[in-house]
Amino acid sequence: MGLDPDSLRAFVKVAELGSFTRAATQLGTGKARISLRIKALEDELGTRLLQRTTRVVRPTPDGEDLLPRARRWLLEAEEIGTLFQTARGLRGLVRIDLPVRLARDTIIPRLPELLARHPALSIHVSITDRRTEPVREGVDLVLRVGGAGDPALVGRRLGMLTMANAASPAYVRKHGLPRTLADLADHVVVHYAGPDDGERASFEHVEKGARVEMPMRSVLTVSDADAYYAACRAGLGIVQGPRVGLRPSFASGLLVELLPEHLAAPMSVWLLHAHGRNVPRRVRAVMSWLDELVTAWLENASQ
């Protein structure tokens, strides 16, 4: 019995995404073709693999048994297909999700090096500061600043980013320079509504080894890193961010550093993937490149 790789691929994608429509979109085909492939696979195996309801699609018990085997089989088939590609580089598509500033300033400028090494490789970059769902969105690799998030993701922490507090000179002229935590009662912050932030605006600092959030007044809430720092430069409040990103503005006088003895806890930088142990060669290659690049950047950032 020879199982059709495209039918197995369709089954795996529908089982992971819980949707025929999303699976068809990610595989670049039509929903009807996905349904026909899975029906043919079920007929070939003589069992029902997916339980369809009006709201969700999930694997049956037999589908659950097949899913990890199908993933391994497809990975091995891909590995065989790329076994002799080393001399001319890897090929295929790798989707990566990156934070806005890290993508813009550090990773995208270095992408020509990776693509010169592997001319047949294609990279799809999604750039956002929101928390993505890699499996549902078809993302292979995720670089995250802050918490690792989804426990289903696999990866490692590359390093830590030291934080700093900042405001614009215009803000300081208007509100004064806070010298103690108590002085913050007369100040406002720009509220960053990211995935790891609470609904209320606050000033975070570490006290006796514990993370403390001091409630603060805010006149502006943003959900994007560029907007966050633009608001600070416009004099709309105090911000807290990685020192490496704020350092040039401190040096140029565009921003003023505040309360250096009361800093937020360092932020972790994670490189994560959604493949478990079945990581395709092309994804492993990009993951290794990102690991090396971001680790070097973190080392420079700490100096």
C-alpha positions in Angstrom: 0.0 0.0 0.0 1.5 3.3 -1.1 0.0 6.4 0.7 -0.1 9.6 -1.2 2.2 12.2 0.4 -0.1 15.1 -0.5 -3.0 13.4 1.2 -1.0 12.8 4.3 0.2 16.5 4.2 -3.4 17.6 3.9 -4.5 15.5 6.9 -1.6 16.7 9.1 -2.4 20.4 8.3 -6.1 20.0 8.9 -5.5 18.2 12.2 -3.1 20.9 13.3 -5.2 23.9 12.3 -8.6 22.4 13.1 -9.9 23.9 9.8 -10.2 22.8 6.2 -10.2 26.4 5.1 -7.0 27.4 6.9 -5.3 24.2 5.8 -6.2 25.0 2.2 -4.9 28.5 2.5 -1.5 27.4 4.0 -1.1 24.6 1.4 -2.0 26.9 -1.5 -4.9 24.8 -2.8 -8.7 24.7 -2.6 -10.8 23.5 0.2 -12.5 20.9 -2.0 -9.2 19.4 -3.0 -8.2 19.1 0.6 -11.4 17.3 1.4 -11.0 14.9 -1.6 -7.4 14.1 -0.5 -8.4 13.3 3.0 -11.4 11.2 1.8 -9.1 9.2 -0.4 -6.7 8.7 2.6 -9.6 7.5 4.8 -10.7 5.1 2.1 -7.2 3.8 1.6 -6.8 3.2 5.4 -10.3 2.0 5.9 -11.0 4.3 8.9 -12.3 7.8 9.8 -9.4 10.2 10.6 -11.2 13.4 11.3 -14.3 14.3 13.2 -16.2 17.2 11.6 -18.6 19.4 13.5 -20.1 22.8 12.6 -17.5 24.5 14.8 -14.3 22.5 14.8 -12.4 19.7 13.1 -10.5 17.3 15.3 -8.7 14.0 14.8 -10.6 10.8 15.7 -8.7 8.2 17.9 -7.4 6.6 14.8 -6.4 10.1 13.5 -4.6 10.8 16.7 -2.6 7.6 16.2 -1.7 8.5 12.7 -0.8 12.1 13.2 2.7 11.7 14.8 3.6 8.9 12.3 2.4 11.0 9.4 4.5 14.0 10.6 7.6 11.7 10.9 7.0 10.2 7.5 6.6 13.6 5.8 9.8 14.9 7.5 11.8 11.8 6.4 10.5 12.2 2.9 11.6 15.8 2.9 14.9 14.9 4.3 15.5 12.3 1.5 14.5 15.0 -1.0 17.1 17.4 0.4 19.8 14.8 1.2 22.1 15.8 -1.7 21.4 19.5 -1.7 24.2 20.5 0.6 26.5 21.7 -2.2 23.9 23.9 -3.7 22.1 25.0 -0.5 18.7 24.2 0.9 15.4 24.9 -0.8 11.9 25.5 0.3 9.9 28.1 2.4 10.6 29.0 6.0 8.1 31.3 7.8 9.5 33.3 10.7 7.7 35.7 13.1 9.8 38.6 14.5 9.4 41.6 16.8 9.2 44.9 14.9 12.4 46.6 16.0 14.6 43.4 16.1 13.4 42.6 12.6 13.9 46.1 11.2 17.3 46.9 12.8 19.1 43.6 13.2 17.7 40.6 11.2 16.4 41.9 7.9 19.6 43.8 7.1 21.5 40.5 7.4 19.1 38.3 5.4 21.1 38.7 2.2 23.9 36.7 3.8 21.5 33.8 4.5 19.9 33.8 1.1 23.3 34.1 -0.7 24.3 30.9 1.2 21.0 29.2 0.2 19.7 30.8 -3.1 16.8 28.3 -3.4 15.5 29.1 0.1 12.5 31.4 0.5 11.8 33.4 3.7 8.4 34.7 4.7 8.7 37.2 7.5 5.8 38.4 9.6 6.6 41.4 11.7 4.5 42.1 14.7 4.7 42.8 18.4 1.5 40.8 19.1 1.6 37.2 20.3 1.1 34.9 17.3 -0.1 31.3 17.3 2.6 29.6 15.2 0.7 26.3 14.5 -2.5 28.0 13.4 -0.7 30.7 11.4 1.7 28.3 9.8 4.8 29.9 11.3 8.0 27.8 11.6 10.1 30.0 13.9 9.2 32.7 16.4 11.6 35.1 18.0 10.0 36.5 21.1 11.1 39.2 23.6 9.4 38.7 27.0 7.8 35.5 28.1 8.1 32.3 26.0 4.3 32.0 26.1 2.7 28.9 24.5 4.0 25.7 26.2 3.5 23.8 23.0 6.4 25.7 21.5 9.9 24.3 21.7 13.1 26.3 21.9 15.6 28.1 24.1 16.3 31.4 25.7 19.1 33.2 23.8 19.7 35.8 26.5 18.4 38.8 28.4 17.9 42.5 27.7 18.7 45.1 30.4 16.0 47.7 30.7 16.0 51.5 31.1 13.5 54.3 31.8 13.2 57.2 29.4 11.3 60.5 28.7 11.8 63.3 26.3 13.5 66.6 27.3 10.2 68.4 26.6 8.4 66.1 29.0 11.0 66.7 31.7 10.8 70.4 31.3 7.0 70.2 31.7 6.7 67.6 34.5 10.1 67.8 36.2 12.8 65.1 36.6 11.6 62.3 39.0 14.3 61.4 41.4 12.5 58.9 43.6 9.6 56.4 43.1 7.4 58.7 45.2 8.0 61.5 42.6 6.2 59.4 40.0 2.8 60.4 41.6 3.0 63.6 39.5 4.0 61.8 36.2 2.3 59.8 33.4 3.5 56.8 31.4 2.9 55.7 27.9 0.9 52.5 28.3 2.1 49.6 26.2 -0.7 47.0 25.8 1.4 44.1 24.8 0.8 40.4 25.4 2.7 40.4 28.7 1.3 43.6 30.0 -1.7 44.2 32.3 -4.7 46.3 31.4 -3.7 49.1 33.8 -0.8 51.4 33.1 2.1 51.0 35.5 5.7 51.6 36.2 7.6 48.4 36.8 10.6 48.0 39.0 12.4 45.3 41.0 12.3 45.5 44.8 14.2 43.0 46.9 14.3 40.6 43.9 10.6 40.8 43.3 8.8 42.4 40.3 6.7 45.3 41.4 4.1 47.2 39.3 3.3 50.7 40.5 -0.1 51.9 39.1 0.4 55.1 37.0 -1.7 57.5 35.1 -1.6 57.4 31.3 -3.1 59.5 28.5 -2.1 57.1 25.6 -2.1 53.4 25.1 -0.3 51.7 22.2 0.3 48.2 21.0 3.4 48.7 18.8 7.0 49.3 19.8 7.6 52.0 17.2 4.5 53.9 18.4 5.6 53.4 22.0 8.9 55.2 21.5 7.4 57.8 19.1 5.0 58.7 21.9 7.8 59.1 24.3 9.7 61.4 21.9 6.5 63.4 21.5 6.5 64.1 25.3 3.4 61.9 26.0 4.9 60.1 28.9 7.6 57.9 30.4 8.5 54.6 28.8 10.4 51.5 29.9 12.3 49.5 27.3 15.5 47.6 26.5 18.5 49.8 27.0 20.1 48.7 23.8 17.3 50.3 21.8 17.3 53.5 24.0 21.0 54.0 24.1 21.4 56.0 20.8 18.6 58.4 21.9 20.3 58.9 25.3 23.6 59.6 23.5 22.0 62.1 21.1 20.0 63.9 23.7 16.7 62.9 22.0 15.6 61.2 25.2 16.6 61.5 28.9 17.3 58.5 31.2 15.3 58.5 34.4 15.6 56.6 37.7 18.5 54.3 36.7 18.4 52.6 40.1 14.7 51.6 39.6 14.6 49.4 36.5 12.1 46.8 35.3 13.2 43.2 35.3 15.4 42.2 32.3 13.4 40.8 29.3 14.2 37.3 27.9 14.7 36.7 24.2 13.5 33.3 23.0 13.9 31.4 19.8 11.0 29.0 19.4 9.5 26.6 16.9 6.3 24.5 16.6 7.8 21.3 15.1 8.5 19.3 18.2 11.4 17.0 17.5 10.5 16.8 13.8 12.3 19.9 12.5 12.9 20.1 8.7 16.5 20.7 7.6 15.7 24.1 6.1 14.1 25.2 9.4 17.0 23.9 11.4 19.4 25.9 9.1 17.4 29.2 9.6 17.1 28.5 13.3 20.9 28.1 13.6 21.5 31.3 11.7 19.0 33.2 13.9 20.5 31.8 17.0 24.0 32.9 16.0 22.9 36.3 14.8 20.7 37.2 17.8 23.2 35.8 20.4 25.9 38.0 19.0 23.6 41.0 19.0 22.7 40.3 22.7 26.4 40.1 23.6 27.0 43.5 22.0 23.8 44.9 23.6 25.1 44.0 27.1 28.4 46.0 26.6 
